[in-house]
Amino acid sequence: MTHTRRTFLTGAALALGAAVTAGGAAAVAQQAAGADKPVLKFKNGKFRILQMTDLHTAYNNPHEVAQAEMTVQKMREMLAKEKPDLAVVTGDMITSGVELLDGGLEAAWENITRPFDQTNTPFVVTFGNHDHERDATMAEQLAMIARAKMNLTYSADPTHPGAGTCCLPILASDGGEAMRLWFFDSHSSPVIEGMGGYDWIRNEQIQWYRAESAKAEQRAGHPVPGLAFFHIPVPEYWVVHQTDAATGSAGETPGSPELNSGLFTSMIERGDILGIFVGHDHVNDYAALYKGIALVYGRKTGFGAYGDLERGGRVIELTEGKTGFDTHVSTPLREELYWSYWK
Ligand SMILES: [Fe+2]
């Protein structure tokens, strides 16, 4: 077990102390999550996120149906073990064969969202490239997911490409806005012919992030620290992969877009993102630091995903009043790859 603590002097800009007014932040939270939805809030000074990823549920034959059941069972085991305040599934949730399943695509999404509803665990999903292969639009799929009572995923701007690009605040115990969680649809193949590789997080989404980040800073009087979740790693992962700054398994070259749309650069310019958490590359589960932002892979959860890593998830633990996070990989039987990033 290794435990790396990195300490940086950054001045007071990211300090958590000066939260926005309680009423203002609560209004933001309610607007984001919906009036009847749970509000994310530090409890006893802690907030625990469980990232699961690459479920790859498929229904083409009895073997895949059995694998999908094993995957949902793994999700249940992880939820029971970690009891997170929020679960995030970072993409590739449904792979194929939904038309062969009783109830079709809706039933496939129900299979995935049911464990969250049954354990009263608020959850967000970010769509992966395989989720874009269904016949339904991303907005239609998000509407199916939104039937789950614990779902917090929404589209902040329905005109954005894809669906589910959104932000949720985590409130401090006094009701102020302590942190922000950002979620992006990272799409599938480029819509522009001849580009090859994977699509990129689009300019509209980046401009939205920049505007909302600036608004949050204005309310708080300082950049509000945040974490970002999406499926396909940004190209900056190539750098940490090549420099071997990684903690954990680095079994394959990051399947990033060939073109860099500048999300990471915008995060540097805005100065509020502490870490990015992705899926997509099933045999990578490392965490590394690049120019002050943690680049982290989740541990794959689905049995339909390639690779031999033990199925599980990644735990991210936040501490109220501190800027950073502790994280480790968790499976039903073990915890490993402890890593921390505190400013
Ligand atoms: Fe995948």
Residues whose N, C-alpha, C, O or C-beta is under 5 A from the ligand:
A	BS01	LIG	D54 D92 H280
